[in-house]
Amino acid sequence: MGSDRGLCEICRDVGATATCRTCGRRVCARHYERGRGLCIVCTASLCAICGKRLSIARCQVCLRLVCAKCSMQVDPVRRVCLDCYRSGRRAGEPPIEVYSMRKLASRIIRLEK
């Protein structure tokens, strides 16, 4: 790493001016969110429910990133966010957007025939 010393660990173009409080990356001002004290990688990895903790999975129903506290393990490999779990939606059900896309696709196919 010799010549990379002091450079932003994301872009490797500009000198690092801050340290992410979560992962410890040294980053430039462009790749640092000062209000949260996080680099852009950690910001993009935050739980979509609480916005405080790093996500560990994606909800199998709504596809949002979720942390361990904002989700529930429904079987050995799938997690569901607490919002979907409480509303009765279960893993394996496609998200609402998928239903809409299927409906649109079936209409288009019918029109083409």
C-alpha positions as CSV (number, residue, x, y, z in Angstrom):
1,M,0.0,0.0,0.0
2,G,3.0,2.3,0.3
3,S,1.9,5.0,-2.2
4,D,-1.7,4.8,-1.1
5,R,-1.0,6.0,2.4
6,G,-3.3,8.8,3.4
7,L,-5.6,8.5,0.4
8,C,-9.3,7.9,0.7
9,E,-9.9,4.2,1.0
10,I,-12.9,4.4,-1.4
11,C,-11.7,6.5,-4.4
12,R,-7.9,6.3,-3.8
13,D,-7.8,9.8,-5.5
14,V,-8.0,12.3,-2.8
15,G,-6.4,12.6,0.7
16,A,-8.5,11.1,3.5
17,T,-9.9,13.7,5.9
18,A,-12.2,11.7,8.1
19,T,-12.7,8.3,9.7
20,C,-15.9,6.3,9.5
21,R,-17.1,5.7,13.1
22,T,-18.5,2.2,12.1
23,C,-15.9,0.6,9.9
24,G,-12.9,2.7,10.5
25,R,-12.3,3.5,6.8
26,R,-10.3,6.7,6.2
27,V,-12.2,8.6,3.5
28,C,-12.3,12.0,1.7
29,A,-15.0,14.6,2.3
30,R,-16.9,13.4,-0.8
31,H,-17.2,9.9,0.6
32,Y,-18.1,10.9,4.2
33,E,-21.5,11.9,5.6
34,R,-20.5,14.3,8.3
35,G,-24.0,14.3,10.0
36,R,-23.8,10.6,10.7
37,G,-20.1,10.2,10.9
38,L,-20.2,7.4,8.4
39,C,-18.6,6.6,5.0
40,I,-20.9,6.2,2.0
41,V,-20.5,2.4,2.1
42,C,-21.8,2.2,5.7
43,T,-24.5,4.7,4.9
44,A,-25.7,2.6,2.0
45,S,-25.7,-0.5,4.3
46,L,-27.9,0.9,7.1
47,C,-31.1,-0.8,8.1
48,A,-34.0,0.7,6.2
49,I,-36.3,0.4,9.3
50,C,-34.3,2.1,12.1
51,G,-31.5,3.8,10.1
52,K,-29.1,3.3,12.9
53,R,-27.6,-0.2,12.7
54,L,-25.9,-1.9,9.8
55,S,-28.1,-4.4,7.9
56,I,-27.5,-8.1,8.0
57,A,-30.0,-9.2,5.5
58,R,-32.8,-8.2,3.1
59,C,-36.5,-8.7,4.1
60,Q,-37.7,-11.6,2.0
61,V,-41.1,-9.8,1.6
62,C,-40.5,-6.1,1.0
63,L,-36.8,-6.4,0.1
64,R,-35.6,-3.6,2.4
65,L,-32.3,-3.9,4.1
66,V,-32.8,-4.9,7.8
67,C,-30.7,-5.3,10.9
68,A,-31.1,-8.1,13.5
69,K,-33.3,-6.0,15.8
70,C,-35.7,-4.9,13.1
71,S,-36.2,-8.3,11.6
72,M,-37.2,-11.8,12.5
73,Q,-35.6,-15.1,11.4
74,V,-38.5,-17.1,9.9
75,D,-36.5,-20.2,8.9
76,P,-32.8,-21.1,8.8
77,V,-32.1,-18.8,5.8
78,R,-34.8,-16.2,5.6
79,R,-35.5,-13.0,7.5
80,V,-38.6,-10.8,7.4
81,C,-38.8,-7.2,8.7
82,L,-41.0,-6.7,11.7
83,D,-43.3,-4.4,9.6
84,C,-44.1,-7.3,7.2
85,Y,-44.3,-9.8,9.9
86,R,-46.8,-7.8,11.9
87,S,-48.9,-7.1,8.9
88,G,-49.2,-10.8,8.2
89,R,-47.2,-10.8,4.9
90,R,-44.9,-13.8,4.9
91,A,-41.6,-14.8,3.2
92,G,-42.2,-16.3,-0.2
93,E,-44.9,-13.8,-1.1
94,P,-43.5,-11.5,-3.8
95,P,-43.4,-7.8,-2.9
96,I,-46.4,-5.7,-4.0
97,E,-44.3,-4.2,-6.9
98,V,-43.9,-7.7,-8.3
99,Y,-47.6,-8.3,-8.4
100,S,-48.0,-5.0,-10.3
101,M,-45.3,-5.9,-12.8
102,R,-46.9,-9.4,-13.4
103,K,-50.3,-7.7,-14.0
104,L,-48.8,-5.2,-16.4
105,A,-46.9,-8.0,-18.2
106,S,-50.0,-10.1,-18.6
107,R,-51.9,-7.1,-20.0
108,I,-49.1,-6.4,-22.6
109,I,-49.0,-10.1,-23.6
110,R,-52.8,-10.1,-24.1
111,L,-52.6,-6.9,-26.2
112,E,-49.9,-8.4,-28.5
113,K,-51.9,-11.5,-29.3
